[in-house]
Amino acid sequence: MISRPNAFLRIALFADAAASGATGLLMVAGAGPLSRLLALPEPLLRWAGILLLPFAILVWRVARPATPTRSAIVAIIVVNAVWVVDSFSLLLSGWVAPNALGTAFVAAQALAVGALAAAQAVGLRMAARPHTAAA
């Protein structure tokens, strides 16, 4: 467990859960239209969305206690970092040929996930610091 409650960390986790859930729903429900709009494969969009939904629930559950479990937060940060690397790898690999909007979509969500992971890491460090009472 983390030594003390940290509102910043919990906000970063809840933001991650909300963004992951919303993006997952969008990608599952709108895989066809998104595929045509972004020039990304429909199965890629649908399966990425399917993966995001249980992840969003997990992150939300981790964020709920006043003092979330450190190991769970570290795991979330690692998964987010892998998502960022995989997203940019997908763009650079040539496995897909998105149009400009598709490239922007993949890059923007990767940058957003990276920002959430960074915020979670900062929050984790803040929560681990010893609490000193004001004199």
N, C-alpha and C positions, 0 to 999 in steps of 0.2 A: 504494500500500500504506500501511497505517497504520504509524506509526513503531515501535510496540512492541506486544507481545501485551496483550490486555485481557480478563481472565476475565469481568468483568461484561458487556461487550459480547457476547461469545460466548454467555454464558448467556442473555441477552436474545434473541439470534438463534435459539438452539436452542429456547427456550421458544416463540417465534413459530412456528417450523417445526412443533413438536409440536402446538400449539394449532390451527394452520391445518390440519394434516393430519387431526387428530381431528375437528375441526368439519366439514371437507370430507367425510370418510367418513360421518359421521353424516347430513349433509344429502343426500348422494347415495343412501345405502342406505335412509334413513328418510324420504325426501321425502314420501311419501304419508301415513304416520302423523303426521309433524310438521306437515304442512299442515292436517290435521284438528284437531290439538291447538292450533296457534298461530293458525289462521285466516289463514294466509299462502298465496299461490298455490304449488302444487306445483312448477310449472316454475321459479319464482323460486328456491325452495330448492334444487332439483336443480342448476340452472345455477350458482348461487353456490357450491355444493359442488364442482362440476366445476372451476370456476376456482380454488378454493382448493388443490386437489391439486397441480398443477404449481408453484404459488406456494410451497407447503410444501417441495417438493423443492428448488426454487431457493434458498430461505432456508437450508435445511440445508446445501446445497453451499457457499454463501457463508460460513457459520459454521465450516466444517471446518478451513480453514487457521489456523495460529496467528496470522497477521496477515491478516485478511480485507481485501479490496479496498475502499477508501473509497467509490469511486463506486457500487459495488454496494450498499453499506450505505445510502448516501443514497437510492438508487432504492427500496430496500425501505421506508425511512422514508416516502418520498413516496407509495408505493402504499398503505401503511397509513393515512396521513393521508387519502387520497382515499376509502378504504373507510369511515373514520369519518364523513366529510362525507356520502358517499352513503347510508350507513345512516340517519343522522338526517334527511336530505332525503327518503328514502323514507317515513319515518314522518310527516313534516310535509306531504308533497305531496298526500296523499289518494289516491295511486295504489293503495295497498293499505289494507285495513281489518282489521288484526289485532285479535284480542281482547287482553285485558290481559296474558295470558301471552305472546302473540306480540310485543306492544310491549316487554315486559320482555326477551324473548329478543334482539330486534334491538338494543335499547339496551345490554344487558349485553355483548353481543359487541362492539359499537362501543366501549364504554368500555374493555374489555379490550384491544382492538387499539390504542386510543389510548395506553393505559398501556405497551404493548409498544413502540410507536413512540417514546414519551418516554424509555423506558429505553434504547433503541437510540441515540437522540440524545445522551443523557448519556454512554453508553459510548463513543460516537464522539469526543466532546469529551475524555473522560478519556484515551483512547488517543492523541490528537493532542498532548497536553501533553508537553513534554520530560521525559524521565526523569532524576531526580536521585538519585544513589546516597546512601545513608545514610552519615554520617561515622563 
